[in-house]
């Protein structure tokens, strides 16, 4: 009897440790695996931090565009100037542009009446003949020129028209005044031809614009002042006697058969 009871007791002690072994294996390997992706996540942070460095370099060229130049070659921004081929204009700005890989400084000139903007390289102003406005003394001389007697060369009209146009585009205020004086016709004189009228109006426009800016008046007031000076000139009818000594007769265009190129006064053809 004592031996039979001892065997079950031994079996009971062997079975208890076997049941604990599987419970310990389950939690041993699984908790380690989820930690790997958590460590890889911070690696993306340096990539995002590198992008702002590229954007910061982009605004650098804008620093050059902000350069403001106010004076070049003796001319200033907002100043009125005379450009021979177009008359009086105003410098809006002095800007820098890149053309064919080279940087150029340009005067931006606005001609309000012509609704035109012109860009002239600052280094070329002397070549194109751009100048400052005439001094008041020179304007006075131009107005005095208008009171003189008209002088016309005894050449064909086509040649004289070229000379008038050259004077208008010269930018010389006195030369322009001479064109206005020579092509002016009073009410008692015969009407101008179409080509004469065009040249007269072009010269009158150039002259009146500059006088208006110099005297700080309107163009209408300047035109009235010009016409008042022209009215003071000797009557062309009185000049007919002096012109009679010259050779050749004047035709409808003011042409003569004398091509010696000498100057002569213009007679009133209506007399």
C-alpha positions in Angstrom: 0.0 0.0 0.0 2.6 2.6 0.7 4.3 2.1 -2.7 1.1 2.7 -4.8 0.4 6.1 -3.3 4.0 7.4 -3.9 3.8 7.0 -7.7 0.9 9.4 -8.4 2.7 12.0 -6.3 5.8 11.9 -8.5 3.8 12.2 -11.7 2.0 15.3 -10.4 5.3 17.1 -9.8 6.6 16.4 -13.3 3.5 17.7 -15.0 3.5 21.1 -13.4 6.8 22.5 -14.9 5.8 21.2 -18.4 2.7 23.5 -18.4 4.6 26.6 -17.5 7.1 26.3 -20.4 4.7 27.1 -23.4 3.4 30.2 -21.5 6.9 31.7 -21.4 7.7 31.3 -25.2 4.7 33.3 -26.5 5.6 36.8 -25.3 9.4 36.4 -25.8 9.9 37.2 -29.6 6.8 39.3 -30.7 7.3 42.6 -28.7 10.7 43.2 -30.4 9.4 43.4 -34.1 7.1 46.5 -33.9 10.0 48.7 -32.7 11.8 48.7 -36.1 9.5 51.1 -38.1 9.5 53.6 -35.2 13.2 54.0 -35.6 13.1 54.5 -39.4 10.5 57.4 -39.3 13.0 60.2 -38.2 15.1 59.6 -41.3 12.6 61.6 -43.4 13.1 64.8 -41.4 16.5 65.9 -43.0 14.9 65.6 -46.6 12.2 68.1 -45.7 14.7 70.5 -44.1 16.8 70.6 -47.3 14.1 72.1 -49.5 13.9 75.6 -48.0 17.6 76.0 -48.7 16.9 75.9 -52.5 14.1 78.5 -52.3 16.1 80.9 -50.3 18.6 81.4 -53.3 15.8 82.4 -55.8 15.2 86.0 -54.6 18.9 86.9 -55.1 18.5 88.4 -58.6 15.7 90.7 -57.5 18.3 92.8 -55.6 19.7 94.1 -59.0 16.2 95.0 -60.3 15.7 97.4 -57.4 18.6 99.6 -58.5 17.3 103.1 -59.3 19.4 105.4 -61.5 18.3 109.0 -61.5 21.0 110.7 -63.6 23.2 109.9 -66.6 25.0 112.0 -69.2 23.7 115.1 -67.5 20.1 114.1 -67.9 17.8 113.4 -65.0 14.6 111.4 -64.6 11.3 113.4 -65.1 13.3 116.0 -67.1 12.0 117.4 -70.4 14.4 117.0 -73.3 14.4 117.5 -77.0 14.9 114.5 -79.3 15.5 115.9 -82.8 13.4 113.4 -84.7 10.4 113.6 -82.4 10.5 116.9 -80.5 10.0 117.5 -76.8 9.6 114.4 -74.6 10.0 113.6 -70.9 12.4 111.1 -69.4 10.2 108.7 -67.3 13.1 106.6 -66.0 16.7 105.4 -66.5 16.6 101.7 -66.6 18.9 98.8 -67.1 18.1 96.0 -69.6 20.0 92.9 -70.8 20.1 92.6 -74.5 22.1 89.8 -76.3 23.9 89.0 -73.0 25.0 92.6 -72.6 23.6 95.1 -70.0 22.6 98.5 -71.3 21.4 101.6 -69.5 18.5 103.2 -71.3 16.6 106.5 -71.1 12.9 105.8 -71.3 11.4 108.9 -73.0 7.7 109.5 -73.3 6.2 111.7 -76.0 2.7 112.4 -74.7 1.1 114.0 -77.7 2.4 111.3 -80.0 1.5 108.5 -77.5 4.9 107.0 -78.0 7.6 105.7 -75.7 11.2 105.6 -76.9 14.2 103.9 -75.3 17.6 105.5 -76.0 20.9 104.0 -74.8 22.5 106.5 -72.4 25.8 106.2 -74.3 24.2 107.3 -77.6 22.6 110.6 -76.6 25.3 112.6 -78.2 25.0 110.6 -81.5 21.3 111.1 -81.8 21.5 114.8 -80.8 19.3 114.6 -77.7 19.6 117.9 -75.8 18.2 119.9 -72.9 15.5 122.5 -73.4 16.5 125.8 -74.9 17.4 128.6 -72.5 14.9 131.5 -72.3 17.3 133.7 -74.2 17.4 131.3 -77.1 13.6 131.0 -77.1 13.5 134.8 -77.3 15.8 134.7 -80.3 13.6 132.2 -82.0 10.6 134.4 -81.5 12.5 137.4 -82.9 13.3 135.3 -86.0 9.6 135.0 -86.6 9.3 138.7 -87.1 11.8 138.7 -89.9 11.1 138.7 -93.6 10.6 135.3 -95.2 13.6 134.1 -97.1 13.2 131.4 -99.7 15.9 129.9 -101.9 15.3 130.1 -105.7 15.4 126.3 -106.2 12.8 123.7 -107.1 10.2 123.0 -104.4 11.3 119.4 -103.9 14.8 120.5 -103.0 13.6 123.2 -100.6 11.2 120.7 -99.0 14.1 118.5 -98.1 16.0 121.5 -96.6 12.9 122.4 -94.5 12.5 118.9 -93.3 16.2 118.7 -92.4 15.8 121.9 -90.3 12.8 120.6 -88.5 14.6 117.4 -87.6 17.8 119.2 -86.6 16.4 120.0 -83.1 17.7 123.6 -83.5 14.9 125.9 -82.3 16.0 128.9 -84.3 16.2 126.8 -87.5 12.7 125.5 -86.8 11.5 129.1 -86.3 12.9 129.9 -89.8 10.8 127.2 -91.4 7.7 128.5 -89.6 8.5 132.1 -90.8 9.2 131.0 -94.4 6.1 128.9 -94.8 3.7 131.1 -93.0 0.8 132.4 -95.0 -1.5 135.2 -93.9 -5.2 135.4 -94.8 -4.5 137.8 -97.6 -2.0 135.5 -99.2 -2.7 132.5 -101.4 -3.3 129.1 -99.8 -0.5 126.7 -99.2 -0.1 123.5 -101.2 -0.6 120.2 -99.3 3.1 119.6 -98.9 3.8 123.1 -97.7 1.0 122.9 -95.2 2.4 119.6 -93.8 5.8 121.0 -93.3 4.5 124.2 -91.8 2.3 122.4 -89.2 5.2 120.1 -88.3 7.5 123.0 -87.7 4.8 124.9 -85.8 4.2 121.9 -83.6 7.8 121.4 -82.7 8.3 125.1 -81.9 5.2 125.5 -79.9 5.8 122.5 -77.8 9.3 123.6 -76.7 8.1 127.2 -76.1 5.2 125.9 -74.0 7.5 123.8 -71.7 10.2 126.5 -71.3 7.6 129.2 -70.5 5.4 126.9 -68.4 2.4 127.6 -70.6 0.0 125.6 -72.8 0.6 124.8 -76.4 -2.4 126.8 -77.4 -0.9 129.9 -75.7 2.5 129.2 -77.4 0.8 129.0 -80.8 -0.9 132.3 -80.2 2.4 133.9 -79.2 4.0 132.6 -82.4 1.2 133.9 -84.6 1.4 137.2 -82.9 5.1 137.4 -83.8 4.4 136.4 -87.4 1.9 139.1 -87.7 4.6 141.6 -86.9 6.7 140.6 -89.9 6.8 142.9 -92.9 3.9 142.4 -95.3 4.9 140.1 -98.2 3.2 142.5 -100.5 5.7 145.1 -99.6 8.5 142.7 -100.4 7.4 142.2 -104.0 9.3 145.2 -105.2 12.5 143.7 -103.8 11.8 140.3 -105.3 11.2 141.9 -108.7 14.9 142.5 -109.2 15.6 138.8 -109.1 15.3 136.5 -112.1 12.6 134.0 -112.6 8.9 133.9 -111.7 7.3 132.0 -108.9 4.8 129.3 -109.7 2.0 127.9 -107.7 4.4 125.7 -105.6 6.8 128.6 -105.0 9.2 127.1 -107.6 11.2 129.3 -110.0 13.1 128.8 -113.1 16.2 130.2 -111.5 18.4 127.6 -109.9 21.3 129.7 -108.7 20.4 128.9 -105.0 20.5 132.6 -104.0 18.1 133.7 -101.2 15.3 136.0 -102.0 12.2 137.5 -100.3 8.9 136.0 -101.1 6.4 138.2 -102.9 2.7 138.1 -102.2 1.3 136.2 -105.2 -2.2 137.5 -104.6 -1.2 141.1 -105.2 
